[in-house]
Amino acid sequence: MFGLFKNIKSLFKNKLTKKPVIKENTFLVWEPCSKSHAEVVPGFCKYLLDLGYHVSVLITPDRYKEGLFSRFSKNENISYNKLSQKQIRKYFKTSDLSDVKGLLVTTVGKLYDEVNYDEIYKAFNQNADKSKIFFVEHEAKYAVDKGIWKDNLITLRELNYKGAKSIVINPHYFGEIKITPKNEDITNFVTVGAIRDKRKNNEQIINSIEELYKKGYKNFKVTVIGKGSLKAFDKELRPYIDIKGRLPFDKMYDEIEKADFMLTSYNADNPAHQRYNTTGTSGNFQLVYGFLKPCIILDSFAPINGFSENNSIIYNKDNEYPLAMEKGINMSQDEYKKLQENLKIYANDFYNSSLENLRGLING
């Protein structure tokens, strides 16, 4: 009889919807994408912590294992929930959100098949208070083109497309990190992402490595955090390229700390790169702001992303890319420190304005 009761109790328990940790003054943060965009979650959590909320994080469990929050100090005001995306979605179907202060969905694009912001609320209980739910949109183009863009959507940067407006909140906090000076012996350039041309002009980086080598530079390396193979490079160039492959977040943080400059290689004539100047942004920029690593960037992509000669290395034409890297190699530690100081001023101002934007959005 006892065994039968135990089995019935277990069956009943399994039918209950698993809930995230909810305390007084809880704000939920949900990243519904299982493969990307997780890097923004710590920064959004930090803003909510600064606003005085208890933050309950809902994200694919593997991201925790990869060390996404590895640089966060212990904090009783943040809870990390070990729920699958299926369990999370089931929870939102059953909860009316009456016991939380709000919900921030950090990738709204995962809640619709085609851009239709009226459809996204189907992911939630019909009695949920819509005024408590806030969405982050990572690509504005399609909604703006369809004429359905909403000004209360959060973007990571100001839009530069058909006059569209948004709530700008930039999450570039990753936890307690080391702000490191320029390396004395080997200048370490880092690039994040696979070796492919869709998002970056990798041929430009490869050609620059070759040109620097021909000029006799031996005191530099390019660290690639992403997929790739040294087979694509001539043997004499391979000592200057360190391909790490895809790294978990904790290891990526370590590599960024050890680097000197962030390499970007956007091309003004490449349509795939235009989003970084108009309707979207790059996770590379979040790392630049958060770790204070000056970037090498084409002039036409610099101003809207907060970069200038005061905090970055700017080049004007594609054929000047090797010269930009050369400038980084020859830069003194004092010059480098000045770039970092100016970058910190920009990042801090961006943080403070983002915090106020989020406060205003939540308070209505």
C-alpha positions as CSV (number, residue, x, y, z in Angstrom):
1,M,0.0,0.0,0.0
2,F,2.8,2.4,0.9
3,G,4.6,1.6,-2.4
4,L,1.4,2.4,-4.3
5,F,0.9,5.7,-2.5
6,K,4.5,6.6,-3.2
7,N,4.1,5.9,-6.9
8,I,0.9,8.0,-7.1
9,K,2.7,10.8,-5.2
10,S,5.6,10.7,-7.6
11,L,3.4,10.7,-10.7
12,F,1.5,13.7,-9.3
13,K,4.7,15.5,-8.5
14,N,6.1,15.0,-12.1
15,K,2.9,16.5,-13.5
16,L,3.5,19.8,-11.6
17,T,5.2,22.6,-13.5
18,K,8.7,23.2,-12.2
19,K,9.1,26.8,-11.1
20,P,12.0,29.1,-11.0
21,V,13.2,30.4,-7.7
22,I,10.9,33.3,-6.8
23,K,11.4,35.6,-3.8
24,E,10.1,38.9,-2.8
25,N,10.9,41.5,-5.5
26,T,11.9,38.9,-8.1
27,F,12.6,39.9,-11.7
28,L,12.9,37.0,-14.2
29,V,15.5,37.0,-17.0
30,W,14.9,34.4,-19.7
31,E,17.2,33.6,-22.6
32,P,15.1,31.4,-24.9
33,C,17.9,30.8,-27.4
34,S,19.8,27.6,-26.7
35,K,22.8,28.3,-28.9
36,S,23.6,32.0,-29.0
37,H,23.1,35.4,-27.3
38,A,23.8,34.1,-23.8
39,E,26.7,36.6,-23.5
40,V,24.2,39.4,-22.9
41,V,22.5,37.7,-19.9
42,P,25.1,38.6,-17.2
43,G,25.0,42.3,-18.1
44,F,21.2,42.4,-18.0
45,C,21.2,40.7,-14.7
46,K,23.7,43.2,-13.3
47,Y,21.4,46.1,-14.3
48,L,18.4,44.5,-12.5
49,L,20.6,43.8,-9.4
50,D,21.6,47.5,-9.4
51,L,17.9,48.4,-9.5
52,G,17.4,46.4,-6.3
53,Y,15.6,43.3,-7.7
54,H,16.2,39.7,-6.8
55,V,17.1,38.2,-10.2
56,S,16.1,34.7,-11.2
57,V,17.9,33.5,-14.3
58,L,16.3,31.1,-16.8
59,I,18.8,29.9,-19.4
60,T,19.8,26.6,-21.0
61,P,21.7,24.7,-18.2
62,D,24.7,24.1,-20.5
63,R,25.5,27.8,-20.4
64,Y,26.0,27.7,-16.7
65,K,28.3,24.7,-17.1
66,E,30.3,26.8,-19.6
67,G,31.0,29.4,-17.0
68,L,28.7,32.1,-18.2
69,F,28.5,33.5,-14.7
70,S,31.9,32.3,-13.6
71,R,33.1,35.9,-12.9
72,F,30.1,36.8,-10.7
73,S,30.7,36.9,-7.0
74,K,28.3,35.0,-4.7
75,N,25.1,37.1,-4.4
76,E,22.0,36.1,-2.5
77,N,20.0,38.3,-4.8
78,I,20.6,36.2,-7.9
79,S,19.3,32.6,-8.5
80,Y,20.4,30.3,-11.2
81,N,17.6,27.9,-12.2
82,K,18.4,24.5,-13.6
83,L,15.4,24.2,-15.9
84,S,15.3,23.0,-19.5
85,Q,13.8,25.3,-22.2
86,K,10.8,22.9,-22.3
87,Q,10.3,23.3,-18.6
88,I,10.7,27.0,-18.8
89,R,8.1,27.4,-21.6
90,K,5.7,25.2,-19.7
91,Y,6.1,27.4,-16.6
92,F,5.3,30.5,-18.6
93,K,2.2,28.9,-20.1
94,T,0.9,28.2,-16.6
95,S,2.0,31.3,-14.6
96,D,0.2,34.6,-14.7
97,L,3.4,36.3,-13.4
98,S,1.5,37.8,-10.5
99,D,4.2,36.8,-8.1
100,V,7.1,38.5,-9.9
101,K,8.0,42.2,-10.6
102,G,8.7,41.5,-14.3
103,L,10.2,39.4,-17.0
104,L,13.0,40.3,-19.4
105,V,13.2,38.1,-22.5
106,T,16.7,38.6,-23.9
107,T,16.1,37.3,-27.4
108,V,12.6,37.9,-28.5
109,G,13.3,36.5,-32.0
110,K,13.1,33.0,-30.6
111,L,9.4,33.5,-29.7
112,Y,8.2,33.9,-33.3
113,D,8.7,32.2,-36.6
114,E,8.1,35.3,-38.7
115,V,8.3,38.8,-37.3
116,N,5.0,39.4,-35.6
117,Y,5.2,40.9,-32.2
118,D,1.5,40.3,-31.5
119,E,2.2,36.6,-31.8
120,I,4.9,36.5,-29.1
121,Y,2.4,36.6,-26.2
122,K,1.1,33.2,-27.2
123,A,4.2,31.9,-25.4
124,F,2.7,33.1,-22.1
125,N,-0.4,32.4,-20.0
126,Q,-3.3,34.4,-21.4
127,N,-3.8,36.0,-18.0
128,A,-0.2,37.2,-17.7
129,D,0.3,40.9,-17.3
130,K,1.8,42.1,-20.6
131,S,3.0,45.3,-19.0
132,K,5.5,43.2,-17.0
133,I,7.1,41.6,-20.0
134,F,10.0,43.3,-21.8
135,F,11.8,42.1,-24.9
136,V,15.3,42.5,-26.4
137,E,15.5,42.5,-30.2
138,H,18.8,41.7,-31.8
139,E,17.9,42.5,-35.4
140,A,15.5,45.4,-36.2
141,K,15.6,45.3,-40.0
142,Y,12.8,42.9,-40.7
143,A,10.2,44.5,-38.3
144,V,11.1,48.0,-39.5
145,D,10.7,47.0,-43.1
146,K,7.3,45.5,-42.3
147,G,6.2,48.6,-40.5
148,I,5.5,46.7,-37.2
149,W,8.5,47.9,-35.2
150,K,7.7,48.9,-31.6
151,D,9.6,51.7,-29.9
152,N,9.5,50.0,-26.5
153,L,11.7,47.1,-27.8
154,I,15.1,47.0,-26.2
155,T,18.2,47.1,-28.5
156,L,21.8,46.9,-27.5
157,R,22.7,50.0,-29.4
158,E,21.0,53.0,-31.0
159,L,19.4,52.1,-34.4
160,N,20.5,53.8,-37.6
161,Y,17.8,52.6,-39.9
162,K,14.7,54.5,-41.3
163,G,14.4,56.6,-38.2
164,A,13.4,53.7,-35.9
165,K,13.7,54.3,-32.2
166,S,14.2,51.8,-29.4
167,I,15.1,51.6,-25.7
168,V,18.9,51.3,-25.7
169,I,20.3,49.0,-22.9
170,N,23.8,47.7,-23.5
171,P,24.8,44.7,-21.4
172,H,28.6,44.7,-21.2
173,Y,29.2,43.5,-17.6
174,F,30.6,40.0,-17.3
175,G,31.6,40.0,-13.6
176,E,34.8,40.6,-11.8
177,I,37.5,40.8,-14.4
178,K,41.1,41.9,-14.7
179,I,41.9,45.0,-16.7
180,T,45.3,44.3,-18.0
181,P,48.0,46.5,-19.5
182,K,49.5,46.0,-23.0
183,N,51.8,43.0,-23.2
184,E,55.4,44.0,-23.4
185,D,56.9,41.3,-25.6
186,I,54.2,39.9,-27.8
187,T,51.3,42.1,-28.9
188,N,48.2,39.8,-28.8
189,F,45.4,40.5,-31.2
190,V,42.2,38.6,-30.6
191,T,39.3,37.8,-32.9
192,V,36.1,36.1,-31.8
193,G,34.2,33.9,-34.2
194,A,34.8,31.3,-36.8
195,I,37.1,31.9,-39.7
196,R,34.6,32.8,-42.3
197,D,33.6,35.9,-44.3
198,K,29.9,36.1,-43.5
199,R,30.5,38.2,-40.4
200,K,34.0,39.4,-40.8
201,N,36.5,39.8,-43.7
202,N,38.9,37.1,-42.5
203,E,41.0,37.4,-45.7
204,Q,41.9,40.9,-44.6
205,I,43.3,39.6,-41.3
206,I,45.2,36.8,-43.0
207,N,46.7,39.2,-45.6
208,S,47.7,41.6,-42.8
209,I,49.5,38.8,-40.9
210,E,51.4,37.9,-44.0
211,E,52.3,41.6,-44.7
212,L,53.5,42.1,-41.1
213,Y,55.6,39.0,-41.4
214,K,57.2,40.2,-44.6
215,K,58.0,43.5,-42.9
216,G,60.0,41.5,-40.3
217,Y,57.6,41.7,-37.4
218,K,57.9,38.7,-35.1
219,N,56.5,40.2,-31.9
220,F,52.8,39.6,-32.4
221,K,50.2,36.9,-32.6
222,V,46.5,36.6,-33.5
223,T,44.4,34.6,-31.1
224,V,41.3,33.1,-32.8
225,I,38.4,32.2,-30.4
226,G,36.4,30.1,-32.8
227,K,36.6,27.4,-35.4
228,G,39.3,27.3,-38.0
229,S,42.4,25.4,-39.1
230,L,46.0,26.3,-39.5
231,K,46.0,24.4,-42.8
232,A,44.6,27.6,-44.4
233,F,47.9,29.4,-43.6
234,D,51.4,29.1,-45.0
235,K,53.8,27.3,-42.7
236,E,55.8,30.4,-42.0
237,L,52.7,32.3,-40.7
238,R,51.4,29.5,-38.4
239,P,53.5,30.6,-35.4
240,Y,51.7,33.9,-35.4
241,I,48.2,32.4,-35.3
242,D,46.7,30.6,-32.3
243,I,43.4,29.0,-33.1
244,K,41.6,28.1,-29.8
245,G,38.4,26.8,-31.3
246,R,35.1,27.4,-29.6
247,L,35.7,28.0,-25.9
248,P,33.4,27.9,-22.9
249,F,32.7,31.3,-21.4
250,D,35.2,31.0,-18.5
251,K,38.0,30.2,-20.9
252,M,37.0,32.9,-23.3
253,Y,37.1,35.4,-20.5
254,D,40.7,34.3,-19.7
255,E,41.7,34.8,-23.4
256,I,40.2,38.2,-23.7
257,E,42.0,39.3,-20.5
258,K,45.3,38.2,-22.0
259,A,44.7,40.0,-25.3
260,D,45.7,43.6,-26.2
261,F,43.4,44.5,-29.1
262,M,40.1,43.2,-30.5
263,L,40.2,42.7,-34.2
264,T,37.2,43.6,-36.3
265,S,37.3,43.5,-40.0
266,Y,34.0,44.8,-41.4
267,N,33.8,45.8,-45.0
268,A,31.7,48.9,-46.0
269,D,30.8,47.2,-49.3
270,N,29.7,43.9,-47.8
271,P,25.9,43.8,-47.3
272,A,26.3,41.2,-44.6
273,H,28.4,43.6,-42.5
274,Q,26.0,46.6,-42.8
275,R,23.9,45.5,-39.8
276,Y,26.8,46.5,-37.5
277,N,26.2,50.1,-38.7
278,T,22.4,50.1,-38.9
279,T,20.1,47.5,-37.4
280,G,22.2,45.4,-35.0
281,T,25.4,45.1,-33.2
282,S,28.2,42.7,-32.4
283,G,29.1,40.7,-29.3
284,N,32.7,41.7,-30.0
285,F,31.8,45.3,-29.0
286,Q,30.3,44.0,-25.7
287,L,33.7,42.5,-25.0
288,V,35.5,45.7,-25.9
289,Y,33.4,47.7,-23.5
290,G,33.5,45.1,-20.7
291,F,37.2,44.2,-20.8
292,L,38.5,47.6,-22.0
293,K,40.2,46.1,-25.0
294,P,40.7,48.7,-27.7
295,C,39.5,47.5,-31.1
296,I,40.8,47.9,-34.7
297,I,37.9,49.1,-36.7
298,L,37.0,50.7,-40.1
299,D,36.2,54.4,-39.7
300,S,32.6,54.1,-41.1
301,F,31.7,51.5,-38.4
302,A,33.3,53.5,-35.5
303,P,31.2,56.5,-34.4
304,I,27.8,54.7,-33.9
305,N,29.5,52.1,-31.9
306,G,31.3,54.6,-29.7
307,F,34.8,54.3,-31.1
308,S,37.2,57.1,-32.1
309,E,40.9,57.8,-32.3
310,N,40.8,58.4,-28.5
311,N,39.8,54.9,-27.6
312,S,40.5,52.7,-30.6
313,I,42.7,52.2,-33.7
314,I,40.8,53.5,-36.7
315,Y,41.7,52.8,-40.3
316,N,40.1,54.4,-43.4
317,K,40.6,51.9,-46.2
318,D,40.9,48.1,-46.4
319,N,44.5,48.3,-47.5
320,E,45.4,50.3,-44.3
321,Y,44.5,47.3,-42.1
322,P,48.1,46.0,-41.8
323,L,49.2,49.6,-40.8
324,A,46.5,49.6,-38.1
325,M,47.9,46.3,-36.7
326,E,51.4,47.7,-37.0
327,K,50.3,50.8,-35.0
328,G,49.1,48.4,-32.3
329,I,52.3,46.5,-32.2
330,N,54.4,49.7,-31.9
331,M,52.1,51.4,-29.4
332,S,53.7,52.1,-26.0
333,Q,52.1,51.0,-22.8
334,D,51.4,54.6,-21.8
335,E,49.6,55.2,-25.1
336,Y,47.7,52.0,-24.7
337,K,46.7,52.9,-21.1
338,K,45.3,56.2,-22.4
339,L,43.1,54.4,-24.9
340,Q,41.8,52.2,-22.1
341,E,41.1,55.2,-19.9
342,N,39.0,56.8,-22.6
343,L,37.3,53.5,-23.4
344,K,36.4,53.2,-19.7
345,I,34.8,56.6,-19.7
346,Y,32.7,55.7,-22.7
347,A,31.7,52.3,-21.3
348,N,30.8,53.8,-17.9
349,D,28.6,56.5,-19.5
350,F,27.0,53.8,-21.6
351,Y,26.4,51.7,-18.6
352,N,24.8,54.6,-16.6
353,S,22.5,55.7,-19.5
354,S,21.5,52.0,-20.0
355,L,20.6,51.6,-16.3
356,E,18.4,54.7,-16.4
357,N,16.8,53.6,-19.6
358,L,15.9,50.2,-18.0
359,R,14.6,51.9,-14.9
360,G,12.4,54.2,-17.0
361,L,11.1,51.3,-19.1
362,I,10.1,49.2,-16.0
363,N,8.5,52.1,-14.2
364,G,6.5,53.0,-17.3
